[in-house]
């Protein structure tokens, strides 16, 4: 079996070949050293020159002797198609694999699965010698809220939803509403698929209504693609829809929030403002927070999570709602 050193040498030389330009004047050894350094390979100019001299015996590589330092490039007219992926490409594939799996149709994923496997194999083989290949051991993305487990979505349900979106066809299904605790027969017009945390939402309209709603994919039952064409897709703009804070779960109404916040909370939200127009005015005790925000359930969850570090002052209806919720919760804890 080839040694780890042999794997590293081969990968380095393969990356070197991929960096060579197709025409004169080519790249100098110093430029190639820097490019390989960016790809995670530490190598000297002398080693690069030795590699190029050896590789020129096998591949149609030319050295441009017209000026010093010399440049290296492929022979004009050479047909070069180097298969494989660089360390940078392998890292990119490994980082995005988990994120894109729920969002790509199964037919497209089958094409990428071999690339994903190739990327993992390359990083595993290169990890011992290449610092860049160990990048995945040094970075991570974590959820800012409680680490809830992702709901199970049967493969056939997800594939049916993706197929309906891809073919722009209507979707027939049974849908379980957790709020109403009942299941309904629906004909949906699929408009988009959005991953929000651990949950996938199908953005759609339900026949025969025009308002756009979110349907949790894991609550779909017995889904099937209909031959009828989706209605409303030509007037739907996903980016505009997301910018409206629709996935905050509530109305698209904007409200002027005013609240007292503690000094410690003020320090945190000053770093991550609630809105672009948020202001924090120092008081004798705490700060006065003012911001234009969406009137959503997400907002109310956040306000309640701050406990006694925040007191809503306006709008009055929101203040009363938060107060009633807190009073009801406190009553549950009394003996």
KETORNU-487226 format. One record per residue (C-alpha): x, y, z; residue number from 1; chain; residue in one letter. Coordinates in nm, 3 decimals, padded with zeros to 5 digits. Layout:
x:y:z:resi:chain:resn
X:Y:Z:NUM:A:a
...
***
This chain:
x:y:z:resi:chain:resn
00.000:00.000:00.000:1:A:x
00.139:00.347:-00.085:2:A:x
00.271:00.542:00.211:3:A:x
00.118:00.864:00.342:4:A:x
00.423:01.046:00.202:5:A:x
00.357:00.904:-00.144:6:A:x
-00.006:01.017:-00.123:7:A:x
00.107:01.367:-00.029:8:A:x
00.362:01.387:-00.311:9:A:x
00.109:01.272:-00.568:10:A:x
-00.155:01.517:-00.442:11:A:x
00.096:01.801:-00.446:12:A:x
00.209:01.726:-00.799:13:A:x
-00.151:01.692:-00.915:14:A:x
-00.231:02.032:-00.766:15:A:x
00.081:02.173:-00.933:16:A:x
-00.041:02.051:-01.273:17:A:x
-00.383:02.206:-01.210:18:A:x
-00.223:02.545:-01.142:19:A:x
-00.029:02.565:-01.469:20:A:x
-00.172:02.815:-01.721:21:A:x
-00.250:02.724:-02.083:22:A:x
-00.027:02.986:-02.246:23:A:x
00.303:03.174:-02.226:24:A:x
00.461:03.342:-02.033:25:A:x
00.340:03.095:-01.769:26:A:x
00.392:03.106:-01.394:27:A:x
00.729:03.130:-01.220:28:A:x
00.833:02.884:-00.952:29:A:x
00.784:03.157:-00.688:30:A:x
00.426:03.212:-00.806:31:A:x
00.362:02.837:-00.803:32:A:x
00.506:02.810:-00.450:33:A:x
00.257:03.073:-00.330:34:A:x
-00.033:02.901:-00.506:35:A:x
00.054:02.566:-00.352:36:A:x
00.094:02.734:-00.014:37:A:x
-00.262:02.869:-00.050:38:A:x
-00.373:02.512:-00.123:39:A:x
-00.208:02.388:00.198:40:A:x
00.120:02.251:00.062:41:A:x
00.447:02.372:00.213:42:A:x
00.722:02.330:-00.047:43:A:x
01.041:02.503:-00.159:44:A:x
01.120:02.654:-00.500:45:A:x
01.383:02.388:-00.552:46:A:x
01.130:02.109:-00.496:47:A:x
00.886:02.277:-00.735:48:A:x
01.156:02.293:-01.004:49:A:x
01.238:01.926:-00.948:50:A:x
00.870:01.831:-00.972:51:A:x
00.823:02.031:-01.293:52:A:x
01.130:01.880:-01.458:53:A:x
01.007:01.529:-01.373:54:A:x
00.647:01.600:-01.478:55:A:x
00.761:01.752:-01.810:56:A:x
00.889:01.408:-01.908:57:A:x
00.531:01.274:-01.886:58:A:x
00.304:01.574:-01.952:59:A:x
00.317:01.837:-02.231:60:A:x
00.470:02.108:-02.010:61:A:x
00.697:02.383:-02.142:62:A:x
00.943:02.615:-01.972:63:A:x
00.951:02.971:-02.107:64:A:x
01.321:03.058:-02.136:65:A:x
01.270:03.402:-02.294:66:A:x
01.289:03.589:-01.965:67:A:x
01.414:03.534:-01.611:68:A:x
01.265:03.405:-01.390:69:A:x
01.138:03.128:-01.617:70:A:x
00.770:03.062:-01.654:71:A:x
00.601:02.722:-01.681:72:A:x
00.287:02.648:-01.882:73:A:x
00.109:02.381:-02.085:74:A:x
00.217:02.326:-02.446:75:A:x
-00.010:02.526:-02.686:76:A:x
-00.289:02.304:-02.818:77:A:x
-00.241:02.042:-02.547:78:A:x
-00.568:01.875:-02.447:79:A:x
-00.551:01.859:-02.068:80:A:x
-00.842:01.749:-01.852:81:A:x
-00.718:01.674:-01.502:82:A:x
-00.986:01.495:-01.307:83:A:x
-00.997:01.513:-00.931:84:A:x
-01.041:01.793:-00.682:85:A:x
-00.809:02.023:-00.495:86:A:x
-00.789:02.040:-00.115:87:A:x
-00.982:02.369:-00.128:88:A:x
-01.257:02.209:-00.335:89:A:x
-01.266:01.908:-00.103:90:A:x
-01.304:02.135:00.200:91:A:x
-01.582:02.331:00.031:92:A:x
-01.774:02.015:-00.055:93:A:x
-01.734:01.873:00.296:94:A:x
-01.856:02.197:00.455:95:A:x
-02.168:02.230:00.240:96:A:x
-02.269:01.863:00.220:97:A:x
-02.493:01.853:00.528:98:A:x
-02.645:02.193:00.454:99:A:x
-02.754:02.120:00.098:100:A:x
-02.880:01.763:00.139:101:A:x
-03.237:01.865:00.244:102:A:x
-03.252:02.124:-00.035:103:A:x
-03.144:01.923:-00.340:104:A:x
-03.362:01.669:-00.524:105:A:x
-03.247:01.308:-00.486:106:A:x
-03.166:01.288:-00.858:107:A:x
-02.917:01.575:-00.822:108:A:x
-02.770:01.438:-00.499:109:A:x
-02.687:01.109:-00.670:110:A:x
-02.459:01.301:-00.905:111:A:x
-02.287:01.473:-00.613:112:A:x
-02.257:01.174:-00.380:113:A:x
-01.945:01.049:-00.558:114:A:x
-01.791:01.395:-00.530:115:A:x
-01.874:01.412:-00.158:116:A:x
-01.714:01.071:-00.101:117:A:x
-01.409:01.174:-00.304:118:A:x
-01.376:01.493:-00.097:119:A:x
-01.390:01.307:00.235:120:A:x
-01.138:01.049:00.113:121:A:x
-00.896:01.316:-00.009:122:A:x
-00.910:01.510:00.319:123:A:x
-00.860:01.189:00.517:124:A:x
-00.553:01.090:00.315:125:A:x
-00.405:01.441:00.321:126:A:x
-00.469:01.519:00.690:127:A:x
-00.134:01.385:00.810:128:A:x
00.080:01.611:00.589:129:A:x
-00.138:01.902:00.475:130:A:x
-00.247:02.162:00.732:131:A:x
-00.529:02.288:00.510:132:A:x
-00.680:01.939:00.497:133:A:x
-00.722:01.955:00.877:134:A:x
-00.933:02.273:00.855:135:A:x
-01.256:02.081:00.929:136:A:x
-01.111:01.993:01.270:137:A:x
-01.079:02.364:01.350:138:A:x
-01.415:02.514:01.248:139:A:x
-01.778:02.443:01.337:140:A:x
-02.124:02.594:01.312:141:A:x
-02.358:02.557:01.609:142:A:x
-02.716:02.661:01.673:143:A:x
-02.769:02.967:01.894:144:A:x
-03.081:02.824:02.057:145:A:x
-03.155:02.503:02.247:146:A:x
-03.023:02.199:02.060:147:A:x
-03.350:02.037:01.956:148:A:x
-03.327:01.714:01.759:149:A:x
-03.432:01.732:01.394:150:A:x
-03.774:01.575:01.321:151:A:x
-03.774:01.262:01.107:152:A:x
-03.881:01.309:00.746:153:A:x
-03.939:00.990:00.543:154:A:x
-03.722:00.986:00.231:155:A:x
-04.022:00.930:00.004:156:A:x
-04.199:01.240:00.142:157:A:x
-03.898:01.468:00.095:158:A:x
-03.832:01.332:-00.254:159:A:x
-04.197:01.383:-00.352:160:A:x
-04.190:01.745:-00.230:161:A:x
-03.865:01.810:-00.417:162:A:x
-04.004:01.647:-00.732:163:A:x
-04.316:01.865:-00.719:164:A:x
-04.098:02.176:-00.683:165:A:x
-03.864:02.068:-00.961:166:A:x
-04.144:01.983:-01.205:167:A:x
-04.358:02.281:-01.092:168:A:x
-04.655:02.054:-01.029:169:A:x
-04.924:02.061:-00.760:170:A:x
-04.892:01.836:-00.458:171:A:x
-05.167:01.626:-00.301:172:A:x
-05.118:01.531:00.064:173:A:x
-05.257:01.492:00.411:174:A:x
-05.118:01.751:00.652:175:A:x
-05.110:01.735:01.030:176:A:x
-05.163:02.072:01.202:177:A:x
-04.999:02.068:01.544:178:A:x
-05.189:02.380:01.656:179:A:x
-05.531:02.239:01.566:180:A:x
-05.426:01.878:01.641:181:A:x
-05.594:01.747:01.328:182:A:x
-05.507:01.614:00.983:183:A:x
-05.652:01.765:00.664:184:A:x
-05.655:01.667:00.297:185:A:x
-05.483:01.941:00.096:186:A:x
-05.387:02.028:-00.260:187:A:x
-05.079:02.251:-00.242:188:A:x
-04.907:02.480:-00.490:189:A:x
-04.536:02.436:-00.398:190:A:x
-04.343:02.763:-00.432:191:A:x
-04.018:02.708:-00.240:192:A:x
-03.837:02.488:00.011:193:A:x
-03.668:02.659:00.306:194:A:x
-03.446:02.507:00.574:195:A:x
-03.497:02.689:00.906:196:A:x
-03.275:02.542:01.174:197:A:x
-03.350:02.170:01.191:198:A:x
-03.687:02.196:01.014:199:A:x
-03.766:02.207:00.642:200:A:x
-04.066:02.416:00.540:201:A:x
-04.255:02.393:00.214:202:A:x
-04.368:02.743:00.116:203:A:x
-04.698:02.700:-00.068:204:A:x
-05.056:02.806:-00.116:205:A:x
-05.340:02.566:-00.039:206:A:x
-05.611:02.526:-00.301:207:A:x
-05.822:02.737:-00.327:208:A:x
-05.660:03.012:-00.114:209:A:x
-05.412:03.274:-00.233:210:A:x
-05.224:03.347:00.091:211:A:x
-04.875:03.198:00.111:212:A:x
-04.815:02.970:00.412:213:A:x
-04.545:02.751:00.562:214:A:x
-04.596:02.374:00.585:215:A:x
-04.350:02.173:00.796:216:A:x
-04.233:01.890:00.570:217:A:x
-04.220:01.637:00.855:218:A:x
-04.599:01.684:00.905:219:A:x
-04.684:01.582:00.548:220:A:x
-04.850:01.243:00.498:221:A:x
-04.919:01.040:00.181:222:A:x
-04.780:01.303:-00.057:223:A:x
-04.811:01.260:-00.434:224:A:x
-04.731:01.479:-00.734:225:A:x
-05.030:01.580:-00.946:226:A:x
-05.017:01.641:-01.323:227:A:x
-05.164:01.991:-01.279:228:A:x
-04.932:02.293:-01.299:229:A:x
-04.853:02.504:-00.993:230:A:x
-05.058:02.823:-00.958:231:A:x
-04.895:03.148:-00.845:232:A:x
-04.531:03.063:-00.911:233:A:x
-04.490:03.343:-01.166:234:A:x
-04.577:03.611:-00.909:235:A:x
-04.386:03.465:-00.613:236:A:x
-04.043:03.603:-00.517:237:A:x
-03.865:03.393:-00.254:238:A:x
-03.612:03.661:-00.156:239:A:x
-03.883:03.922:-00.113:240:A:x
-04.083:03.674:00.091:241:A:x
-03.791:03.598:00.323:242:A:x
-03.704:03.967:00.358:243:A:x
-04.056:04.026:00.486:244:A:x
-03.968:03.813:00.795:245:A:x
-04.242:03.565:00.701:246:A:x
-04.038:03.283:00.859:247:A:x
-04.054:03.462:01.195:248:A:x
-04.410:03.323:01.217:249:A:x
-04.654:03.607:01.251:250:A:x
-04.797:03.894:01.054:251:A:x
-04.579:04.107:00.828:252:A:x
-04.681:04.409:01.035:253:A:x
-04.398:04.621:01.173:254:A:x
-04.429:04.767:01.522:255:A:x
-04.235:05.030:01.717:256:A:x
-04.102:04.837:02.014:257:A:x
-04.009:05.033:02.327:258:A:x
-03.876:04.859:02.635:259:A:x
-03.663:04.898:02.944:260:A:x
-03.358:04.668:02.936:261:A:x
-03.096:04.597:03.198:262:A:x
-02.739:04.715:03.155:263:A:x
-02.614:04.359:03.094:264:A:x
-02.876:04.290:02.825:265:A:x
-02.800:04.627:02.663:266:A:x
-02.436:04.524:02.624:267:A:x
-02.536:04.208:02.435:268:A:x
-02.796:04.360:02.201:269:A:x
-02.570:04.652:02.122:270:A:x
-02.343:04.395:01.953:271:A:x
-02.633:04.224:01.769:272:A:x
-02.906:04.490:01.716:273:A:x
-03.272:04.396:01.678:274:A:x
-03.302:04.625:01.373:275:A:x
-03.109:04.879:01.170:276:A:x
-03.284:05.168:01.350:277:A:x
-03.243:05.033:01.704:278:A:x
-03.138:05.283:01.970:279:A:x
-03.028:05.236:02.331:280:A:x
-03.065:05.541:02.554:281:A:x
-02.891:05.525:02.895:282:A:x
-03.117:05.573:03.198:283:A:x
-03.036:05.610:03.566:284:A:x
-03.106:05.238:03.594:285:A:x
-03.073:05.040:03.271:286:A:x
-03.142:05.155:02.914:287:A:x
-03.440:05.251:02.699:288:A:x
-03.458:05.026:02.391:289:A:x
-03.641:05.141:02.078:290:A:x
-03.655:04.948:01.749:291:A:x
-03.883:04.875:01.454:292:A:x
-03.943:04.498:01.449:293:A:x
-04.180:04.240:01.303:294:A:x
-04.486:04.158:01.513:295:A:x
-04.413:03.785:01.523:296:A:x
-04.419:03.487:01.754:297:A:x
-04.041:03.483:01.729:298:A:x
-04.033:03.833:01.881:299:A:x
-04.260:03.731:02.166:300:A:x
-04.052:03.420:02.237:301:A:x
-03.741:03.636:02.255:302:A:x
-03.904:03.895:02.484:303:A:x
-04.023:03.624:02.723:304:A:x
-03.680:03.459:02.725:305:A:x
-03.521:03.775:02.873:306:A:x
-03.705:03.736:03.206:307:A:x
-03.669:04.034:03.439:308:A:x
-03.396:04.185:03.220:309:A:x
-03.657:04.342:02.990:310:A:x
-03.992:04.518:03.041:311:A:x
-04.206:04.600:02.737:312:A:x
-04.344:04.955:02.748:313:A:x
-04.501:04.985:02.401:314:A:x
-04.707:04.893:02.210:315:A:x
-04.958:04.862:02.493:316:A:x
-05.121:04.551:02.340:317:A:x
-04.785:04.371:02.333:318:A:x
-04.709:04.481:02.691:319:A:x
-05.043:04.336:02.810:320:A:x
-04.987:04.010:02.621:321:A:x
-04.639:03.959:02.768:322:A:x
-04.763:04.051:03.117:323:A:x
-05.052:03.804:03.099:324:A:x
-04.822:03.525:02.981:325:A:x
-04.573:03.592:03.262:326:A:x
-04.849:03.612:03.525:327:A:x
-04.998:03.284:03.404:328:A:x
-04.656:03.117:03.406:329:A:x
-04.574:03.248:03.755:330:A:x
-04.908:03.118:03.883:331:A:x
-04.812:02.767:03.774:332:A:x
-04.507:02.780:04.002:333:A:x
-04.687:02.895:04.314:334:A:x
-04.761:02.626:04.578:335:A:x
***
